[in-house]
Amino acid sequence: MSTKAISEELVHKQWVDAKIKAKNQTVSDDGTKSFFWRAHTVTVLVIMVIVLVYESLVESQVQDQSYNIKRGLIACASFFVLFGVTQTPDGPFTRPHPAFWRLVLCLSVIYEIALIFILFQTADDARQLLTHLDPNLGKPLPEKDYGGNCKIYDHENKESPYHNFWDKMDGFVPTHFFGWWLKTLILRDYWLCTVMSIGFELLEYSLEHQLPNFSECWWDHWILDFLVCNGLGIYLGMKTCEYFEMKPYNWRGLWTIPTFKGKIKRIVTQFSPYNWVSYDWQPFSSLKRWLYMIVLITLFFIGELATFYLKFILWIPPPHFLCLGRLIFMWLVAAVAMRESYEYLDNTLCKKMGTQTWVCLSILMTEFLICLKFDWETVTKPFPPDVAFWWSIFIGCLVLGTIFQFFIRPYFRPEHHHQSEADQNNRNKKQK
């Protein structure tokens, strides 16, 4: 083995050991492999063929074109999922089962295919397509105004003086809280989550001229959302991360555990992480990491905004299962994509973007293009002058700060001068 190959192997081993065993974390596994962990490729193939034989030779034909088309599409998607779950490589997560995360990858590909199909339709046709999932869709939405009267205590309303406050206590409150709890488990960093929480509230201020439900009272933005829901979600999310980080991981095969109570506990812990990798983003350590963080935050904002714009454009009411289902599904996709992205950034031997990251980026861009195509007038409404002014100031400060941090400030550091003197001395020695 060459010296370069040995060096690369050592670097990779050091990265893995440092991330998995950071901060006294220990991982042990007795290596027990059971029926539960096998791929079962032959079993799945046999079952699939039996189902196809039954459908083609035994089941009576239905003379309903729409019904047959739907069943055919479901069968095609099911075949792709079965192929992916049994044949695609494992991702970075192994709990509760590697096949689960292969399933998430396959479903994300199917979702992207559906988005591309919708992209090639008109807005009205896309809305009518959704009626095949729910006949109640395809109707314009009555937008709820979250602004209006912002008095917390309305003395004019004797029966319910706090009606403005209780009107804001809808499904978005638990969505904000649990959403940021789960997003913190993905990002695993206080400052990054806080910056994104503040940034999204500012985006709502900036885009309320496009979407009416972004118009909220000041206390709804900064007290109910930012401090209470988002802040509590971020805090509990980081506490959860700290628990998983410090927890010792001792895995034993289910059938090697003697007691019934121990077996039940082992089954429950199957739904917890196999190990835990803490994310140390270090955004100011290099220009590459700084630009990566800017791109990461931007992509997160695009995904967050797509939730609101898609339901507005495609006429999907907020309580609908499609909205909640997309949020949960995209959280699963983002969890894998973030793990792959962090290794791509942090591990010098990782030269290829992860598969789930690639699909996730495709989904975000396709959703963004759907919003642009179907409602260009809304998405391209110009910012009010004051909003445009402050965003110009922010972007200017961001550019100037980046130039100062990575191109000007290094020349004023003592170590830079010592390094320059050392380089000059080396050059003088070579000349002599």
LINUR-V515482 format. One line per field, one symbol per residue. ss: DSSP state (~ for helix, > for strand, _ for the rest). phi: phi as a letter, one per 30 degrees, with the letter a starting at -180 (. if undefined). Layout:
# LINUR-V515482
ss->???
phi->???
This chain:
# LINUR-V515482
ss->__~~~~~~~~~~~~~~~~~~_~~~__>>>_____~~~___~~~~~~~~~~~~~~~~~~______~~~~~~~~~~~~~~~~~~~~~~~__________~~~~~~~~~~~~~~~~~~~~~~___~~~~~~~~~~______________________________~~~~~~__~~~~~~~~~~~~~~~~~__~~~~~~~~~~~~~~~~~~____~~~___~~~~~~~~~~~~~~~~~~~~~~~~~~~~~__>>>__~~~___~~~~~~~~~~_________________~~~~~~~~~~~~~~~~~~~~~~~~~~~_______~~~~~~~~~~~~~~~~~~~~~~~~~~________~~~~~~~~~~~~~~~~~~~~_~~~~_____~~~~~~~~~~~~~~~~~~~~~~~~~~~~_~~~~~~~~~~~~~~~~~~_
phi->.dddddddddddddddddddcdhidbbbbdidcbedcddhddddddddddddddddccdddcdbdddddddddddddddddddddccdddcdcbcdaedddddeddddddddddddddeccddddddddddddadddibecdddcdcidcddccddcddbdcdddddddcdddddddddddddddddhadddddddddddddddedcddccddddbdedddccddddddddddddddddddddddcddcbcbdedcddcdddddddddddccddabcdccdhdcdadedddddddddddddddddeeddddddcicdedddddddddddddddddddddddddddccdddcbddddddddddddddddddddddbedddceddeeddddddddddddddddddddcbceedcdedddddddddddddddddd
